[in-house]
Amino acid sequence: MTTMDDYNVRSSDVAVLKRLDPKNVGNWTVVTAPWLKGRSALSFVFDPPYGGHAYKFLTFRDANQYGRWQISPVWPNQDALRGHRPHMIDVLVNDVRVPMICGSNAAEGYRTIEEVCGATAKWSFYTSMLLSGRDPSFSD
């Protein structure tokens, strides 16, 4: 039987992060969010080459998606940016609508931390190109 604890950050997740980011450049931190009702999540940042600032994200296992990871951009708010909204979906988490980064299988979430890293790196790079006036034609 699955319990809510099954959707917390696990030691195996931390081990993957130590392999992917041994110096913790992404400032990966285990946190909780009120709308997760006590479950743990991961907060992290990506600093893309364009745009002049880092992006902060929250990723967590979604009980509605069989424990797959969802990713929510925390900072900065890019909702008014051209091309941003089509790359987002809203997911209902414990009766709260939360904006999530979409991908080829966005409605299903991401299976692994590696997929989370890939999706947020692409999203950060794409958004930073838009902000710096470059053409991100790879993802229109």
C-alpha positions as CSV (number, residue, x, y, z in Angstrom):
1,M,0.0,0.0,0.0
2,T,1.3,3.5,-0.9
3,T,1.4,6.1,1.8
4,M,2.1,9.9,1.6
5,D,5.6,9.2,2.9
6,D,6.3,7.4,-0.4
7,Y,6.1,10.8,-2.1
8,N,8.8,12.5,0.0
9,V,12.4,13.2,-1.1
10,R,14.3,9.9,-0.6
11,S,18.0,9.3,0.2
12,S,18.3,7.7,-3.2
13,D,17.2,11.0,-4.7
14,V,19.9,12.8,-2.8
15,A,22.5,10.2,-4.0
16,V,21.5,10.9,-7.6
17,L,21.9,14.7,-7.0
18,K,25.4,14.2,-5.4
19,R,26.4,12.3,-8.6
20,L,24.8,14.9,-11.0
21,D,26.0,18.0,-9.1
22,P,28.8,16.9,-6.7
23,K,29.6,20.6,-5.8
24,N,25.9,21.4,-5.3
25,V,26.1,24.3,-7.7
26,G,22.3,24.2,-8.0
27,N,22.0,24.7,-4.3
28,W,19.7,21.6,-4.0
29,T,17.8,21.9,-0.7
30,V,15.1,19.6,0.8
31,V,12.2,21.9,1.7
32,T,8.4,21.7,2.4
33,A,5.7,23.8,0.9
34,P,2.4,24.4,2.7
35,W,0.4,23.2,-0.2
36,L,2.3,19.9,-0.1
37,K,0.8,19.3,3.3
38,G,4.1,18.3,5.0
39,R,5.6,16.3,2.2
40,S,9.2,17.2,1.2
41,A,10.3,18.7,-2.1
42,L,13.6,19.9,-3.6
43,S,14.4,23.6,-4.2
44,F,17.2,24.4,-6.6
45,V,18.5,27.0,-9.1
46,F,19.8,27.1,-12.6
47,D,21.9,29.9,-13.9
48,P,21.6,30.0,-17.7
49,P,24.2,31.7,-19.9
50,Y,21.8,34.6,-21.0
51,G,19.5,36.9,-19.1
52,G,21.7,37.8,-16.2
53,H,20.0,35.9,-13.4
54,A,19.3,32.5,-12.1
55,Y,15.9,30.7,-12.0
56,K,14.7,29.1,-8.8
57,F,12.5,25.9,-9.0
58,L,10.6,23.5,-6.8
59,T,10.3,19.9,-7.7
60,F,8.3,17.3,-5.9
61,R,6.7,13.8,-6.3
62,D,3.1,14.2,-7.3
63,A,0.8,11.7,-5.7
64,N,-1.7,12.2,-8.5
65,Q,0.9,11.1,-11.0
66,Y,2.1,7.9,-9.3
67,G,5.0,9.6,-7.7
68,R,6.4,11.2,-10.8
69,W,8.2,14.5,-10.4
70,Q,6.5,17.9,-11.2
71,I,8.5,21.1,-11.6
72,S,7.3,24.6,-10.6
73,P,9.3,27.7,-11.4
74,V,9.4,29.8,-8.2
75,W,11.4,32.9,-9.3
76,P,11.3,35.1,-11.3
77,N,7.7,35.2,-12.5
78,Q,7.8,35.0,-16.3
79,D,4.0,34.8,-16.9
80,A,3.9,37.9,-19.1
81,L,6.8,36.8,-21.3
82,R,6.1,35.8,-24.9
83,G,6.2,32.1,-25.3
84,H,6.3,31.4,-21.6
85,R,2.7,30.4,-20.9
86,P,2.5,27.8,-23.7
87,H,5.4,26.0,-21.9
88,M,3.4,25.8,-18.7
89,I,0.5,23.7,-17.4
90,D,-1.5,24.1,-14.2
91,V,-1.6,21.1,-11.9
92,L,-4.0,20.6,-9.0
93,V,-2.1,19.7,-5.9
94,N,-4.0,19.3,-2.7
95,D,-6.7,21.6,-4.0
96,V,-4.2,24.3,-5.0
97,R,-3.5,25.2,-8.7
98,V,0.3,25.2,-9.2
99,P,2.0,26.3,-12.5
100,M,4.3,23.5,-13.7
101,I,6.9,23.3,-16.5
102,C,5.6,21.2,-19.3
103,G,7.5,18.8,-21.5
104,S,6.8,16.1,-24.0
105,N,5.0,14.2,-21.2
106,A,4.2,17.1,-18.9
107,A,0.8,15.8,-17.8
108,E,2.5,12.6,-16.6
109,G,5.4,14.3,-14.8
110,Y,9.0,13.3,-15.0
111,R,10.2,9.8,-14.0
112,T,13.7,10.7,-12.7
113,I,15.8,13.5,-11.2
114,E,17.8,13.4,-14.4
115,E,14.7,14.2,-16.4
116,V,13.9,17.1,-14.0
117,C,17.4,18.5,-14.5
118,G,17.1,18.2,-18.3
119,A,13.6,19.9,-18.4
120,T,14.6,22.8,-16.1
121,A,17.9,23.3,-17.9
122,K,16.1,23.5,-21.3
123,W,13.4,25.8,-19.9
124,S,15.9,28.1,-18.2
125,F,18.0,28.3,-21.4
126,Y,14.9,29.0,-23.5
127,T,13.6,31.7,-21.2
128,S,17.0,33.3,-20.8
129,M,17.3,33.5,-24.6
130,L,13.9,35.3,-24.8
131,L,14.9,37.8,-22.1
132,S,18.2,38.6,-23.8
133,G,16.5,39.2,-27.2
134,R,17.9,36.0,-28.8
135,D,15.7,33.7,-31.0
136,P,15.0,30.4,-29.2
137,S,13.6,28.8,-32.4
138,F,14.4,25.4,-31.1
139,S,11.2,25.4,-28.9
140,D,8.6,27.7,-30.4
